[in-house]
Amino acid sequence: MALIAEKTGKRKDAEAFRGRANRLRDAINAHLWDPIDQTYHSYDCVEKTRVRCITYSNQVPLWARLAPPEDARIMIERYVLNPRKLWSPRGIRSLAADEPLYNNENVIKPYSNWQGPIWPHANWMFMHALLHYGYPEAALDVAERITQLCIDDLARNGMMHENYHAETGAPLAAPDFISWNLLVAQMIEEARTKVFKPDPGQALWRE
């Protein structure tokens, strides 16, 4: 919103939005970062506690460039690039493989399964987090794996799906799905050139 306000000449609004973003950054780092687990966690507003579960949503602050570099490095190497956690032969899982709820069932009840399967748009976010924090080879690997999943699906089935089996690459829920899967069309180019299209602006975190 700060970028939009700047582009439309509303400098005061841009400053206000940037200030709000900075306050959100500080709150996320203060309340959602767990120094013991060395990762961000979701927060249960009813129980008033962090939810200690290794899931894709914990990694969103990395995509948003909120983590200090050293925290991000530890988090990426401990969870994202760990085959026992989020790293799979087909991309990055939506839930760590050693979590009790991990599965790759083809279900929508009423929502699609975020307990394991590969989601292309989530992997697009992971890819840019890896690029930003200095893991270009892993970022390209993710881009190539996700692109191959969608190409194979198109070749065999004439369509894309919303998510894919993290171990086999088999298409799962929501056939004839397009939407955010269109991000896949530019993943390899972005990984190779290290360009974010569109660029969200400068990182909120500052050394």
N, C-alpha and C positions, 0 to 999 in steps of 0.2 A: 504493500500500500504506500510505503514511503517513496518507492520508485515511481509509482503512478502519479503521486502528488507532485513529485519533482518535475516529471515530464509535462504536467499540466500547469506548471508555474505556481503551485500552491506550496510555498516554502514552509510556512508555519505548520500546515498540515503534515508535510513531510517530516519536520522535526518532531511533531507529536507522535507520529506513527513510529519513527525510529526510536524515540524514547520508550514507547510501549514495548517495542521489540526487545530492547535492551533489558527492560525490567523482566520480561518473560524469560529471556536467556538466563538472567541471574537467578530467577526462581527455579528454573529447571535444573541448573547446576547445583543449587543449594538443597533442593528437596528431592530430586529424582536420582541424583548420582549417589551410588552406594560405594563408599571407599573400601569396604570389605570384599564385596563381589566384583568390584572394579568394572561396573557397568551402570547404565541408566536402568531404572525399573519403572514400570507403570505404578500408579497410585490408586488404591481403593479408597474412594471418598467416604464410603460408609464405615469401613473398619478403621480408617485413618492410618493406614500403613502401606508401605511399599509391597508390591506383588512380586515376590522373588521367583521369577519365571523368565527363562531366556527365550525371547521371541523377537520377531522382526521389528516390532514397534519400539523395542528398546534402542534400536539402531537409528531411529529417525533423527535424533539430535546430531548424529554424525553427518547425515545428509544435509542438515541445516547448518552445519559447521559451527556448532555450539561448544564442542569439547576442546579443551586445551590439547595441544599435540601429543603430549606424553600420555595423558589419560586415554586419548583416542587410540594411540598405538597399542597400549596394553589391552584395551577392550577389543580391538580388531583381531589381534593375534590370539587372544584367549578364547574368543567366542566366534567371530565371523569366519576366520580362516581355519578353524578347528573342525576336522571331519566328524568328531564326536558331538559337535554342537550344531552350527548352522551351515557349514560348508558341505555340499553334497556333490556327487558326480554330475548332477544336472544343473546346478546353480546354487543359490543360497536359500535354505529352508525358511519357512515361516515360523517354525518352532524347532528348538534344539532337539536333536535325535535322542538325547538321553533324558528328555522330560517325560514324565509318566503319561501325559496325554498325547504324545506324538503319534500321529497316524497319517495315512494318505488316502483316507476314504473319500469316495466321490459322493459328497452329500451337500445339500442346500436345505437348511432347516432352521430358520428361513434363509440363513446366510451361508455362503460358500465356506469351505473348510480352510481355516487359518492355523490349523494344528499340525502343520508339516509340509503341505504341498508348496511347490514353486509358483510364485506369482511374478509374472514378467515386470509389472510396474514397480513392485517392491525391489526387484533385482536391479532395475534402472537406478533407483535411489541408492542402493548399496554400491553400485558401480561408481557413482559420482562421489560417494563418501570415500571409497578406496582411492580414487584419483586425488581428491583434495588432501588426504593425509599421507600420500606418498607410497601408494601400492599400485603403480600403473600396470604391472604384469598381471596381478590378480584381477584388476578391473577389466582388462582386456579378456581375460579368461572367462569372467562372468558374462561379458557382452557376447562372446562367441558361443557359449553354452546356451544362453537364452535365445539368441538368434536361431541357433540350430534347432532348438525345441519347436519354435514357431514355423520354421521352414519345413521341418519334417511333418508337422501337423497339416500344413497347407498342401504338401505334396501327397500325403496319404489320404487325407479326409476332406480337402478342399475348403478348410476353415481353420480358425484358431479357437482355442478354448481359454477360459478365464484362468485356469491354473493347471499344473502338471505334477505328476507323481515324482517326488524328490529322488527316488532311487532308480526308477525305470524310465522316466520321462514320458510315460503314457499320459495322454490327455485325460483330464478329469471333468470338472463341472463346466456348465454353461457353454455348450457348443454354439458355433456361429457368433462367437464373441469378438468384438472389435475394440471399441472404447480406448482405454489407456494402453492396450497392446500395441497401438500404433507407435509408441515410444521405441519399440524394438527396431523399427526401420532405421533409426539413427544411432543405435547403441555402439556398434563397432566403430563407426566414424568418430563418435564422441570419445570413445576410449582411446583411439589412436591419436587423435589431435588434442586430447585433454581440454576440449571445448564443451561448455555446457550450453545447450540451445533450448530455450533462451537462458542467458546467464542471470541468476537471481540477484546479482549484486555482490558487494563485498561481504566477507564473513562477518558475523556479528561479534565473534570472539576476537579479542585483540591481545597480543603479547604485552 
